[in-house]
Amino acid sequence: MRPAHPTEQAVGMDHYVTDADGVGGHLREDDEHFRVRELERFDTEPVDATTDAYPHLVFRATLSGWDTNDFASRLSDALGCSRERVNWAGTKDKYAVTTQLFSVYGADPGDLPDVDGADLEVLGRAGRSLEFGDLAGNEFELVVSDPDAPENAREITDELHAFGGLDSDSDSDGVSVGVPNFFGQQRFGSRRPVTHEVGLEIVRGDWKGAVMAYLGNPTDAEPESTQDAREFVEETEDWQEAIERFPNRLRYERSLCHGMAEVDGEPEPADFRAALERLPSNLQRLFVHAAQSYAFNLMLSRRLERGLPFDEPVEGDVACFSDTDAPGDLELPDTDRLQRVDERRVRSVRRHCERGRAFVTAPLVGTETDLADGEQGEIEREVLEELGLEQSDFDLPGEFHSTGTRRAILVRTHLGLETEPLTLEFALPKGSYATVLLREYLKVDPVDLG
């Protein structure tokens, strides 16, 4: 175990679990070097099925240079329909080649447009739209560009194999590895990781602090003019002038400033909250989710520091069981099936974990989350105290409210590794980050992980 990059430590990822030096290099030199394909669980009827019972057209899209939201907007514009009629199971990045499912309400195959950078394959019809739960996971094929020491990949793989607590040996197709199931840097912002800071202020009830955390906090990774705008609003709280200083591309910052500029007199906490509520509902939820994710990452880092296992439970842990409907060999935790691991159950749950049928969990804390007992429970309570949070703090208005859940602390996968060029192939369950595995290999600034 060795210290992580300072930017990763800022979001709770305090350590690498591998001691070997990294391979160096960077990702996404070309879209073709970052390929993602969804592992779906969604059945369709034939395309000529009646549209009364099956009004949703389902197709698979392979996209290059499109993020999911932008493609959905392009599609709805071409079809002349509401953006709300286009649905998908998982959001994908622009700088990649991605293959995923979409459904469109009320469309026929002949309606689908030709779109540059998009290859569409009609699959059939369905009685409902795609939802997040229809995504089981993702397959990745990633190329590391300009590695400094590609030979280190083998040693890193061996260490990750041991960390995952796996007995199986490598074969011609690869080897099984495990990493802590951290939330990746993208959850918080790769260049300006402040999303969780906004969320923490919201959960603490400091609405002004949340607005200022989003508008302020300049970083060297931003253009100088943007840094100047953030410093100006921190120093003056001149909302009207700040609108002029923030560039048009920072539309959420400008929206917050507009909201505050409309306030007559000295702003009250409710005015800052109202400004935040002008932002898209998914961004409002993301703030609180990022705060939960930060606390989760800290809990995993503390567990590492205490030398507690990730691949098997200790007394007091809360475990979940696997989703038996997961496709292929994917290990998919089902956090709706939880069990507290008391002294009597440690041995039996350990056997389930060894076989990939159960997973130790940590909380994404909310109003209804059950905290663990024993040493893990101590960690969870210590982190909440350190952050000045209580579970009742998540009883918030509107989109900010969260009941919480639990999440597996270990993610395991079968890894295929090639050295010319350095290429990694693997599959992860939904919600797990490819960059959390890749960071162990590259050990570079998170900006270079894309």
C-alpha positions as CSV (number, residue, x, y, z in Angstrom):
1,M,0.0,0.0,0.0
2,R,1.4,3.4,-0.9
3,P,0.0,7.0,-0.8
4,A,-2.3,8.1,-3.6
5,H,-1.9,11.2,-5.8
6,P,-2.9,14.3,-3.8
7,T,-5.9,15.0,-6.1
8,E,-7.2,11.5,-5.3
9,Q,-6.6,12.0,-1.6
10,A,-8.7,15.2,-1.8
11,V,-11.7,12.9,-2.6
12,G,-11.0,10.2,0.0
13,M,-8.9,7.8,-2.0
14,D,-5.9,8.0,0.3
15,H,-4.0,4.9,-1.0
16,Y,-3.1,2.6,-3.8
17,V,-3.3,-1.0,-2.7
18,T,-0.4,-2.0,-4.9
19,D,3.2,-1.2,-4.0
20,A,4.7,-1.7,-7.5
21,D,5.6,1.5,-9.4
22,G,3.1,2.5,-12.0
23,V,3.3,2.0,-15.8
24,G,2.8,5.7,-16.4
25,G,1.2,7.0,-19.6
26,H,-2.3,8.3,-20.2
27,L,-5.7,7.2,-21.5
28,R,-7.9,8.4,-24.3
29,E,-5.3,9.5,-26.8
30,D,-7.8,8.4,-29.3
31,D,-11.5,7.5,-29.0
32,E,-10.7,4.0,-30.3
33,H,-8.4,3.5,-27.2
34,F,-11.4,3.7,-24.8
35,R,-14.1,1.2,-25.8
36,V,-17.1,0.5,-23.6
37,R,-20.0,-1.9,-24.2
38,E,-23.0,-2.3,-22.0
39,L,-23.9,-5.6,-20.4
40,E,-27.7,-5.4,-20.6
41,R,-30.7,-7.2,-19.1
42,F,-33.6,-6.1,-21.3
43,D,-35.8,-8.3,-23.4
44,T,-37.5,-7.1,-26.6
45,E,-40.3,-8.3,-28.8
46,P,-40.0,-8.5,-32.6
47,V,-39.9,-5.2,-34.4
48,D,-43.3,-5.9,-36.0
49,A,-45.0,-6.4,-32.6
50,T,-48.1,-4.3,-32.0
51,T,-47.3,-0.7,-31.1
52,D,-50.3,-0.6,-28.7
53,A,-48.7,-3.0,-26.4
54,Y,-45.1,-2.3,-27.3
55,P,-44.8,1.4,-28.1
56,H,-41.0,1.7,-27.4
57,L,-38.6,1.1,-30.2
58,V,-35.3,-0.4,-28.9
59,F,-32.0,-0.1,-30.7
60,R,-28.3,-0.5,-30.0
61,A,-26.1,2.4,-30.8
62,T,-22.3,2.4,-31.2
63,L,-21.2,6.0,-30.8
64,S,-17.9,7.8,-31.4
65,G,-17.5,11.4,-30.3
66,W,-21.0,11.5,-28.6
67,D,-21.8,11.6,-25.0
68,T,-25.2,10.0,-24.2
69,N,-27.1,13.2,-23.3
70,D,-26.0,15.0,-26.5
71,F,-26.8,12.0,-28.7
72,A,-30.3,11.8,-27.1
73,S,-30.9,15.5,-27.8
74,R,-29.7,15.1,-31.4
75,L,-32.0,12.0,-31.8
76,S,-35.1,13.8,-30.4
77,D,-34.5,16.8,-32.6
78,A,-34.3,14.6,-35.7
79,L,-37.4,12.7,-34.7
80,G,-39.3,15.9,-33.8
81,C,-40.2,14.5,-30.4
82,S,-39.7,15.4,-26.8
83,R,-36.3,14.6,-25.3
84,E,-38.3,12.8,-22.5
85,R,-39.3,10.1,-25.1
86,V,-35.7,9.0,-25.4
87,N,-34.3,6.7,-22.7
88,W,-31.2,4.7,-21.9
89,A,-29.8,2.6,-19.1
90,G,-26.4,4.1,-18.5
91,T,-24.6,7.4,-19.4
92,K,-21.4,7.2,-21.4
93,D,-18.6,9.6,-22.1
94,K,-17.9,11.6,-25.3
95,Y,-14.3,10.6,-25.7
96,A,-14.7,6.9,-26.3
97,V,-16.3,4.4,-28.6
98,T,-19.4,3.3,-26.7
99,T,-22.1,0.7,-27.4
100,Q,-25.4,1.0,-25.5
101,L,-29.1,0.6,-25.7
102,F,-31.7,3.3,-26.3
103,S,-35.5,3.2,-26.4
104,V,-37.7,5.8,-28.1
105,Y,-41.5,6.0,-27.4
106,G,-43.7,6.0,-30.5
107,A,-40.9,5.6,-33.1
108,D,-40.7,3.3,-36.1
109,P,-37.4,1.9,-37.5
110,G,-37.7,4.0,-40.6
111,D,-37.8,7.1,-38.4
112,L,-34.3,6.7,-37.1
113,P,-32.0,9.3,-38.6
114,D,-28.5,8.9,-40.1
115,V,-26.1,10.5,-37.6
116,D,-22.4,11.0,-38.1
117,G,-20.4,9.0,-35.6
118,A,-23.4,6.7,-34.8
119,D,-24.1,3.2,-36.0
120,L,-27.7,2.1,-35.1
121,E,-29.0,-1.5,-34.9
122,V,-32.7,-2.0,-34.3
123,L,-33.4,-4.8,-31.9
124,G,-37.2,-4.8,-31.5
125,R,-40.0,-3.3,-29.4
126,A,-40.7,-3.2,-25.7
127,G,-43.7,-2.4,-23.4
128,R,-41.7,0.0,-21.3
129,S,-38.7,2.4,-21.6
130,L,-35.2,1.5,-20.6
131,E,-34.2,2.3,-17.0
132,F,-31.0,2.4,-15.0
133,G,-31.8,-1.0,-13.5
134,D,-31.6,-2.6,-17.0
135,L,-27.8,-2.0,-17.0
136,A,-25.9,-4.9,-15.3
137,G,-22.4,-3.6,-16.1
138,N,-20.0,-2.6,-18.8
139,E,-17.2,-4.3,-20.7
140,F,-14.0,-2.2,-21.3
141,E,-11.1,-2.4,-23.8
142,L,-8.6,0.3,-22.9
143,V,-5.2,1.2,-24.4
144,V,-2.6,3.0,-22.3
145,S,-0.7,5.4,-24.4
146,D,3.0,6.3,-24.0
147,P,3.6,4.1,-20.9
148,D,7.0,4.7,-19.2
149,A,7.3,1.2,-17.7
150,P,4.8,-1.2,-19.3
151,E,6.7,-4.1,-17.7
152,N,5.4,-3.1,-14.3
153,A,1.9,-4.2,-15.3
154,R,2.6,-7.9,-14.5
155,E,3.6,-7.1,-10.9
156,I,0.7,-4.9,-10.4
157,T,-1.7,-7.6,-11.7
158,D,-0.2,-10.1,-9.3
159,E,-0.7,-7.7,-6.4
160,L,-4.3,-7.0,-7.4
161,H,-4.9,-10.8,-7.7
162,A,-3.8,-11.2,-4.1
163,F,-5.8,-8.3,-2.9
164,G,-9.0,-9.7,-4.4
165,G,-8.6,-12.9,-2.3
166,L,-8.8,-15.1,-5.3
167,D,-7.3,-18.5,-5.5
168,S,-7.7,-19.2,-9.2
169,D,-4.6,-19.0,-11.3
170,S,-4.2,-17.0,-14.4
171,D,-5.0,-18.6,-17.8
172,S,-4.5,-17.7,-21.4
173,D,-7.4,-15.3,-21.2
174,G,-6.2,-13.4,-18.2
175,V,-6.3,-13.4,-14.4
176,S,-8.9,-12.3,-11.7
177,V,-8.1,-9.1,-9.8
178,G,-9.7,-7.0,-7.2
179,V,-9.6,-3.3,-6.1
180,P,-11.4,-1.2,-3.5
181,N,-14.7,-0.1,-5.0
182,F,-13.9,3.6,-4.7
183,F,-16.0,6.2,-6.4
184,G,-13.7,7.5,-9.2
185,Q,-12.5,11.0,-9.7
186,Q,-15.2,11.7,-12.3
187,R,-17.7,11.6,-9.4
188,F,-16.2,14.8,-8.0
189,G,-14.6,16.5,-10.9
190,S,-11.2,15.5,-12.4
191,R,-9.9,19.0,-12.9
192,R,-11.9,20.8,-10.1
193,P,-13.0,18.3,-7.5
194,V,-15.6,20.3,-5.6
195,T,-18.9,18.5,-6.2
196,H,-18.7,16.8,-2.8
197,E,-17.8,20.0,-1.1
198,V,-21.0,21.6,-2.4
199,G,-22.9,18.5,-1.2
200,L,-21.4,18.6,2.3
201,E,-22.5,22.2,2.7
202,I,-26.0,21.3,1.6
203,V,-26.2,18.4,4.0
204,R,-25.0,20.6,6.8
205,G,-27.7,23.1,6.0
206,D,-25.3,25.8,4.9
207,W,-27.0,26.9,1.7
208,K,-24.8,30.0,1.2
209,G,-21.7,27.8,1.8
210,A,-22.9,25.4,-1.0
211,V,-23.4,28.2,-3.5
212,M,-20.0,29.7,-2.7
213,A,-18.3,26.3,-2.9
214,Y,-19.6,25.9,-6.4
215,L,-18.9,29.5,-7.6
216,G,-15.6,29.9,-5.8
217,N,-12.7,27.5,-5.3
218,P,-10.6,28.4,-8.3
219,T,-8.0,25.8,-9.4
220,D,-4.9,26.1,-11.6
221,A,-6.4,23.6,-14.0
222,E,-8.9,26.3,-15.2
223,P,-8.3,29.2,-17.6
224,E,-7.0,32.3,-15.9
225,S,-10.2,34.3,-16.7
226,T,-12.3,31.6,-14.9
227,Q,-10.0,31.7,-11.9
228,D,-10.4,35.5,-11.8
229,A,-14.2,35.2,-12.0
230,R,-14.2,32.8,-9.1
231,E,-11.9,35.0,-7.0
232,F,-14.1,38.0,-7.8
233,V,-17.3,36.4,-6.6
234,E,-15.6,35.1,-3.4
235,E,-14.3,38.6,-2.6
236,T,-17.3,40.8,-3.6
237,E,-20.5,38.7,-3.8
238,D,-21.4,41.1,-6.6
239,W,-23.7,38.7,-8.4
240,Q,-24.6,40.9,-11.3
241,E,-21.0,41.7,-12.2
242,A,-20.1,38.1,-11.7
243,I,-22.5,37.1,-14.5
244,E,-20.5,39.2,-16.9
245,R,-17.2,37.7,-15.7
246,F,-18.1,34.0,-15.9
247,P,-17.8,32.7,-19.5
248,N,-21.0,31.6,-21.3
249,R,-19.9,27.9,-21.2
250,L,-20.2,27.9,-17.4
251,R,-23.9,28.1,-17.6
252,Y,-24.6,26.6,-14.1
253,E,-22.3,29.2,-12.5
254,R,-24.1,31.9,-14.4
255,S,-27.5,30.5,-13.4
256,L,-26.6,30.7,-9.7
257,C,-25.4,34.3,-10.1
258,H,-28.7,35.2,-11.9
259,G,-30.6,33.6,-9.1
260,M,-28.8,35.6,-6.5
261,A,-28.9,38.9,-8.5
262,E,-32.7,38.7,-8.5
263,V,-32.8,38.9,-4.7
264,D,-33.8,42.2,-3.2
265,G,-31.8,43.3,-0.2
266,E,-29.5,41.1,1.9
267,P,-29.9,37.4,0.9
268,E,-31.4,34.9,3.3
269,P,-30.5,31.2,3.5
270,A,-33.7,30.5,1.6
271,D,-32.5,32.7,-1.3
272,F,-29.3,30.6,-1.7
273,R,-31.3,27.4,-1.6
274,A,-33.7,28.8,-4.3
275,A,-30.7,29.6,-6.5
276,L,-29.4,26.0,-6.1
277,E,-32.9,24.7,-7.0
278,R,-32.6,26.5,-10.4
279,L,-30.0,23.9,-11.4
280,P,-31.1,20.7,-13.1
281,S,-32.6,18.1,-10.8
282,N,-30.0,15.5,-11.6
283,L,-27.2,18.0,-10.6
284,Q,-29.0,18.8,-7.4
285,R,-29.0,15.1,-6.6
286,L,-25.4,14.7,-7.7
287,F,-24.2,17.2,-5.1
288,V,-25.6,15.1,-2.2
289,H,-24.5,11.8,-3.9
290,A,-21.0,13.2,-4.2
291,A,-21.0,14.0,-0.4
292,Q,-22.1,10.4,0.3
293,S,-19.4,9.1,-2.1
294,Y,-16.7,11.1,-0.4
295,A,-17.7,9.7,3.0
296,F,-17.7,6.2,1.4
297,N,-14.2,6.6,0.0
298,L,-12.9,7.8,3.4
299,M,-14.5,4.7,5.0
300,L,-12.7,2.4,2.6
301,S,-9.4,4.3,3.1
302,R,-9.8,3.9,6.9
303,R,-10.5,0.2,6.5
304,L,-7.3,-0.2,4.5
305,E,-5.3,1.7,7.2
306,R,-6.7,-0.7,9.9
307,G,-5.6,-3.7,7.8
308,L,-9.2,-5.1,7.6
309,P,-9.9,-7.4,4.7
310,F,-12.0,-6.4,1.7
311,D,-12.6,-9.8,0.3
312,E,-14.2,-11.3,3.4
313,P,-16.2,-10.1,6.4
314,V,-15.2,-9.5,10.0
315,E,-17.7,-9.6,12.9
316,G,-20.0,-6.6,12.7
317,D,-19.8,-6.1,8.9
318,V,-22.9,-5.8,6.8
319,A,-22.8,-8.0,3.7
320,C,-25.0,-8.2,0.6
321,F,-25.5,-11.1,-1.7
322,S,-25.0,-11.4,-5.5
323,D,-27.6,-10.8,-8.2
324,T,-28.2,-14.3,-9.6
325,D,-29.5,-12.8,-12.9
326,A,-26.2,-11.1,-13.7
327,P,-25.0,-11.9,-17.3
328,G,-22.0,-14.1,-17.8
329,D,-19.4,-14.2,-15.1
330,L,-20.1,-10.7,-13.9
331,E,-20.1,-10.3,-10.1
332,L,-23.0,-8.0,-9.4
333,P,-23.9,-7.1,-5.8
334,D,-27.6,-6.8,-4.9
335,T,-27.7,-4.3,-2.0
336,D,-31.4,-4.9,-1.5
337,R,-30.3,-8.3,0.1
338,L,-28.4,-7.3,3.2
339,Q,-27.3,-9.4,6.2
340,R,-25.5,-8.3,9.3
341,V,-22.5,-10.5,10.0
342,D,-22.6,-11.5,13.7
343,E,-20.3,-14.0,15.3
344,R,-22.4,-17.0,14.2
345,R,-22.5,-15.9,10.6
346,V,-18.8,-14.9,9.9
347,R,-17.8,-18.3,8.7
348,S,-20.8,-18.9,6.4
349,V,-20.7,-15.4,4.9
350,R,-16.9,-15.8,4.3
351,R,-17.5,-18.9,2.2
352,H,-20.1,-17.0,0.1
353,C,-17.6,-14.2,-0.4
354,E,-14.9,-16.6,-1.5
355,R,-17.3,-17.9,-4.2
356,G,-18.4,-14.5,-5.4
357,R,-21.9,-14.9,-3.9
358,A,-21.6,-12.2,-1.2
359,F,-19.8,-8.9,-0.7
360,V,-18.8,-6.8,2.3
361,T,-20.5,-3.4,2.2
362,A,-20.1,0.2,3.5
363,P,-22.8,2.8,3.6
364,L,-23.8,5.6,1.3
365,V,-25.2,7.4,4.3
366,G,-28.8,8.6,4.3
367,T,-31.8,8.8,6.6
368,E,-32.5,5.1,6.5
369,T,-29.0,3.6,6.3
370,D,-28.1,0.9,8.9
371,L,-24.5,1.4,10.1
372,A,-22.3,-1.6,10.8
373,D,-21.2,-2.9,14.2
374,G,-17.7,-3.9,15.3
375,E,-14.6,-2.3,13.8
376,Q,-16.3,-1.3,10.6
377,G,-19.0,0.4,12.5
378,E,-16.4,2.3,14.4
379,I,-14.9,3.5,11.1
380,E,-18.3,4.6,9.7
381,R,-19.2,6.6,12.8
382,E,-15.7,8.1,13.0
383,V,-15.9,9.4,9.4
384,L,-19.4,10.9,10.0
385,E,-18.1,12.6,13.1
386,E,-15.1,13.9,11.3
387,L,-17.3,15.4,8.6
388,G,-19.8,16.8,11.1
389,L,-22.6,14.7,9.7
390,E,-25.5,12.8,11.2
391,Q,-28.0,10.6,9.3
392,S,-30.8,12.9,10.0
393,D,-29.0,15.7,8.1
394,F,-30.0,13.9,4.9
395,D,-33.7,14.6,5.6
396,L,-33.6,17.5,3.1
397,P,-36.1,19.2,0.8
398,G,-36.8,18.1,-2.7
399,E,-34.1,16.6,-4.8
400,F,-31.5,16.9,-2.1
401,H,-33.2,14.3,0.2
402,S,-31.6,10.9,0.4
403,T,-32.5,7.7,2.3
404,G,-29.1,6.2,1.5
405,T,-28.1,2.6,0.7
406,R,-25.0,0.4,1.0
407,R,-22.4,-0.5,-1.6
408,A,-19.9,-3.3,-2.0
409,I,-16.4,-2.3,-0.9
410,L,-14.6,-4.7,-3.3
411,V,-15.0,-5.0,-7.0
412,R,-13.5,-8.1,-8.8
413,T,-13.1,-8.8,-12.4
414,H,-11.3,-11.1,-14.9
415,L,-8.6,-9.1,-16.5
416,G,-7.0,-9.6,-20.0
417,L,-3.7,-7.9,-20.3
418,E,-1.6,-7.3,-23.5
419,T,1.6,-5.4,-23.7
420,E,2.0,-4.4,-27.3
421,P,0.3,-1.9,-27.1
422,L,-0.5,-2.0,-23.3
423,T,-4.2,-3.0,-23.4
424,L,-6.5,-4.0,-20.5
425,E,-9.8,-5.8,-21.1
426,F,-12.3,-6.4,-18.2
427,A,-15.9,-6.1,-17.2
428,L,-17.3,-4.2,-14.2
429,P,-20.7,-4.1,-12.5
430,K,-22.8,-0.9,-12.9
431,G,-21.7,1.9,-10.7
432,S,-18.1,0.8,-10.6
433,Y,-15.4,2.9,-12.2
434,A,-12.9,1.7,-14.8
435,T,-10.5,4.4,-13.7
436,V,-10.4,3.0,-10.1
437,L,-8.8,-0.1,-11.6
438,L,-6.6,1.9,-14.1
439,R,-5.3,4.2,-11.4
440,E,-3.5,1.2,-9.8
441,Y,-1.7,0.6,-13.1
442,L,-0.8,4.1,-14.2
443,K,-0.3,5.9,-10.8
444,V,-0.5,9.3,-12.5
445,D,-2.4,12.6,-12.1
446,P,-6.1,11.7,-12.4
447,V,-6.4,14.2,-15.3
448,D,-4.4,11.6,-17.4
449,L,-7.0,9.0,-16.5
450,G,-9.6,10.9,-18.5
